[in-house]
């Protein structure tokens, strides 16, 4: 997509971008994008990749559009990464300049010369920096995922791949007439880019992107649902995008038919399996929830429940530009992603193996059953996807987070994070019993242990809230061992 053509096609009078204080219509947005492009073109290495380390703001999106106008690679550095992970991303991608709100932060990462001031300063390194270790031709966005190790992996995406997804989303939600989208996830997370401002721009809608603290995010891993609900009431968006943990907190903090969420027409939820009880509770509160599924390798969204095409328990049908299939071993395959990681060739196989297990019903709705690599094989040879009993636990009340363990053991156990400081052992046991009532004996939880909250900052969750199971097992090895120190037989 040619960015100038997009900007020229937008309505003149609509506020396209706002942080709640400043407003940018088409002319103002186009002018800022043009000015940023001129600054980027004047760099000492004008073709080098550009990094951005910043909170959500209109400027973040303007930088994104400016790099697209010039055909440059943008490398988002998530604020929740560690300094070591930032250093890894910078070294792997060959970033030549960095946009950041605090020049001192840029200097600490080796970008010690301010090329241009502003809400986001453009900082360059006074000393030459190495070129990227791999070719980035045609790569507009190099998005690094946390993966299962401390070294993030770079996913290479073209502008065309990203806008293709946004166009499919625009078509899918068009009947709802969404005119205002409030960004609640970090822009450094690809999902918010695509489902938020990209889709809104194609629709000529308003993107509202205040700093994350104003919408309830607290540092790398905290979330205040009351602040978020107040932000929704204040900005009156038609759409938001959430991960399941955020939805769970919002449901707990809201009331039936809560007036603060009256403006919402579409709440997209992805990033993890959603318990059916949470879906029902959210709807009872008035949240119009639509569950979806995606991967960074596919430029975000692959499938999504939509108005008139929704089935509870599923993640919806594939979007118009995608086809899915199920391999013989149950793995979900997605066609046409052209995925590649930094330093690796483009995959020749037209079908991407996602690593997720699932099934497709007779009407084409996709169901995600769990991660292929996470399947637990009990001591009695029974295969259990841990996400199944975990979803039951999370839907039973009193439990904020849960990880099921039991590979090679006679029974399953769980690490539990209570839903609040007032939740005691008796309430947790009652919740476990409610969950077990929905499960066959081999998938029931026989023992459990309470652990502190599992946080991205500690390396225990991915940015979208998925459990980093190996890291959790290592961090809580003693607690897990204690869950299996009493032999038990299962009939």
ChimeraX attribute file (.defattr): number of C-alpha atoms within 10 A of each C-alpha:
attribute: neighborCount
match mode: 1-to-1
recipient: residues
	/A:1	13
	/A:2	13
	/A:3	17
	/A:4	15
	/A:5	9
	/A:6	13
	/A:7	19
	/A:8	12
	/A:9	13
	/A:10	18
	/A:11	15
	/A:12	14
	/A:13	10
	/A:14	15
	/A:15	20
	/A:16	26
	/A:17	28
	/A:18	19
	/A:19	20
	/A:20	15
	/A:21	6
	/A:22	10
	/A:23	16
	/A:24	20
	/A:25	18
	/A:26	19
	/A:27	16
	/A:28	15
	/A:29	21
	/A:30	20
	/A:31	14
	/A:32	17
	/A:33	25
	/A:34	19
	/A:35	15
	/A:36	22
	/A:37	20
	/A:38	13
	/A:39	15
	/A:40	24
	/A:41	15
	/A:42	11
	/A:43	17
	/A:44	15
	/A:45	15
	/A:46	15
	/A:47	14
	/A:48	21
	/A:49	26
	/A:50	28
	/A:51	26
	/A:52	25
	/A:53	21
	/A:54	23
	/A:55	21
	/A:56	21
	/A:57	22
	/A:58	23
	/A:59	23
	/A:60	21
	/A:61	20
	/A:62	21
	/A:63	24
	/A:64	22
	/A:65	27
	/A:66	24
	/A:67	23
	/A:68	23
	/A:69	17
	/A:70	18
	/A:71	18
	/A:72	25
	/A:73	27
	/A:74	25
	/A:75	27
	/A:76	25
	/A:77	26
	/A:78	23
	/A:79	18
	/A:80	19
	/A:81	20
	/A:82	15
	/A:83	12
	/A:84	11
	/A:85	18
	/A:86	21
	/A:87	15
	/A:88	15
	/A:89	24
	/A:90	24
	/A:91	15
	/A:92	19
	/A:93	27
	/A:94	20
	/A:95	25
	/A:96	24
	/A:97	29
	/A:98	33
	/A:99	29
	/A:100	23
	/A:101	18
	/A:102	15
	/A:103	20
	/A:104	15
	/A:105	15
	/A:106	24
	/A:107	17
	/A:108	10
	/A:109	15
	/A:110	19
	/A:111	24
	/A:112	19
	/A:113	18
	/A:114	19
	/A:115	19
	/A:116	16
	/A:117	13
	/A:118	10
	/A:119	15
	/A:120	21
	/A:121	19
	/A:122	27
	/A:123	28
	/A:124	26
	/A:125	20
	/A:126	13
	/A:127	10
	/A:128	10
	/A:129	18
	/A:130	13
	/A:131	15
	/A:132	18
	/A:133	12
	/A:134	13
	/A:135	12
	/A:136	21
	/A:137	11
	/A:138	14
	/A:139	22
	/A:140	24
	/A:141	27
	/A:142	25
	/A:143	26
	/A:144	26
	/A:145	20
	/A:146	21
	/A:147	14
	/A:148	17
	/A:149	12
	/A:150	14
	/A:151	16
	/A:152	18
	/A:153	20
	/A:154	24
	/A:155	21
	/A:156	27
	/A:157	26
	/A:158	19
	/A:159	19
	/A:160	15
	/A:161	19
	/A:162	22
	/A:163	17
	/A:164	17
	/A:165	23
	/A:166	26
	/A:167	20
	/A:168	19
	/A:169	26
	/A:170	20
	/A:171	14
	/A:172	18
	/A:173	17
	/A:174	12
	/A:175	11
	/A:176	13
	/A:177	12
	/A:178	21
	/A:179	16
	/A:180	25
	/A:181	26
	/A:182	25
	/A:183	27
	/A:184	27
	/A:185	24
	/A:186	23
	/A:187	25
	/A:188	23
	/A:189	19
	/A:190	23
	/A:191	22
	/A:192	21
	/A:193	22
	/A:194	22
	/A:195	24
	/A:196	27
	/A:197	27
	/A:198	23
	/A:199	26
	/A:200	26
	/A:201	19
	/A:202	18
	/A:203	20
	/A:204	23
	/A:205	22
	/A:206	25
	/A:207	27
	/A:208	27
	/A:209	28
	/A:210	22
	/A:211	19
	/A:212	20
	/A:213	17
	/A:214	17
	/A:215	23
	/A:216	20
	/A:217	20
	/A:218	12
	/A:219	12
	/A:220	15
	/A:221	16
	/A:222	14
	/A:223	19
	/A:224	17
	/A:225	21
	/A:226	16
	/A:227	16
	/A:228	23
	/A:229	20
	/A:230	16
	/A:231	21
	/A:232	22
	/A:233	17
	/A:234	12
	/A:235	17
	/A:236	18
	/A:237	24
	/A:238	21
	/A:239	24
	/A:240	22
	/A:241	23
	/A:242	21
	/A:243	21
	/A:244	23
	/A:245	19
	/A:246	22
	/A:247	22
	/A:248	23
	/A:249	17
	/A:250	21
	/A:251	22
	/A:252	17
	/A:253	15
	/A:254	19
	/A:255	15
	/A:256	13
	/A:257	13
	/A:258	16
	/A:259	13
	/A:260	19
	/A:261	23
	/A:262	16
	/A:263	16
	/A:264	21
	/A:265	20
	/A:266	21
	/A:267	16
	/A:268	22
	/A:269	25
	/A:270	22
	/A:271	20
	/A:272	21
	/A:273	24
	/A:274	26
	/A:275	21
	/A:276	15
	/A:277	15
	/A:278	20
	/A:279	23
	/A:280	15
	/A:281	16
	/A:282	21
	/A:283	15
	/A:284	15
	/A:285	19
	/A:286	21
	/A:287	25
	/A:288	18
	/A:289	22
	/A:290	23
	/A:291	27
	/A:292	26
	/A:293	24
	/A:294	20
	/A:295	15
	/A:296	20
	/A:297	20
	/A:298	23
	/A:299	29
	/A:300	21
	/A:301	25
	/A:302	27
	/A:303	26
	/A:304	26
	/A:305	26
	/A:306	23
	/A:307	15
	/A:308	8
	/A:309	13
	/A:310	16
	/A:311	17
	/A:312	14
	/A:313	17
	/A:314	25
	/A:315	26
	/A:316	24
	/A:317	26
	/A:318	22
	/A:319	20
	/A:320	15
	/A:321	15
	/A:322	17
	/A:323	16
	/A:324	22
	/A:325	19
	/A:326	17
	/A:327	13
	/A:328	7
	/A:329	9
	/A:330	15
	/A:331	21
	/A:332	26
	/A:333	19
	/A:334	21
	/A:335	17
	/A:336	15
	/A:337	23
	/A:338	20
	/A:339	22
	/A:340	17
	/A:341	17
	/A:342	22
	/A:343	17
	/A:344	13
	/A:345	11
	/A:346	13
	/A:347	13
	/A:348	10
	/A:349	12
	/A:350	13
	/A:351	18
	/A:352	20
	/A:353	16
	/A:354	16
	/A:355	15
	/A:356	17
	/A:357	23
	/A:358	21
	/A:359	19
	/A:360	17
	/A:361	10
	/A:362	7
	/A:363	9
	/A:364	13
	/A:365	22
	/A:366	27
	/A:367	23
	/A:368	20
	/A:369	20
	/A:370	20
	/A:371	17
	/A:372	17
	/A:373	10
	/A:374	18
	/A:375	16
	/A:376	20
	/A:377	16
	/A:378	19
	/A:379	15
	/A:380	14
	/A:381	12
	/A:382	14
	/A:383	14
	/A:384	20
	/A:385	19
	/A:386	22
	/A:387	23
	/A:388	16
	/A:389	27
	/A:390	25
	/A:391	21
	/A:392	24
	/A:393	30
	/A:394	27
	/A:395	23
	/A:396	22
	/A:397	21
	/A:398	23
	/A:399	21
	/A:400	19
	/A:401	20
	/A:402	26
	/A:403	23
	/A:404	25
	/A:405	23
	/A:406	21
	/A:407	19
	/A:408	14
	/A:409	17
	/A:410	21
	/A:411	24
	/A:412	26
	/A:413	23
	/A:414	26
	/A:415	23
	/A:416	25
	/A:417	22
	/A:418	22
	/A:419	19
	/A:420	10
	/A:421	7
	/A:422	9
	/A:423	13
	/A:424	13
	/A:425	13
	/A:426	9
	/A:427	15
	/A:428	23
	/A:429	14
	/A:430	14
	/A:431	20
	/A:432	26
	/A:433	17
	/A:434	16
	/A:435	21
	/A:436	20
	/A:437	12
	/A:438	14
	/A:439	15
	/A:440	9
	/A:441	14
	/A:442	18
	/A:443	23
	/A:444	22
	/A:445	22
	/A:446	18
	/A:447	15
	/A:448	23
	/A:449	16
	/A:450	16
	/A:451	15
	/A:452	11
	/A:453	16
	/A:454	21
	/A:455	17
	/A:456	21
	/A:457	17
	/A:458	16
	/A:459	21
	/A:460	22
	/A:461	21
	/A:462	18
	/A:463	25
	/A:464	21
	/A:465	19
	/A:466	16
	/A:467	22
	/A:468	20
	/A:469	16
	/A:470	12
	/A:471	17
	/A:472	18
	/A:473	17
	/A:474	11
	/A:475	14
	/A:476	13
	/A:477	11
	/A:478	10
	/A:479	16
	/A:480	21
	/A:481	10
	/A:482	12
	/A:483	20
	/A:484	19
	/A:485	8
	/A:486	6
	/A:487	9
	/A:488	11
	/A:489	7
	/A:490	9
	/A:491	7
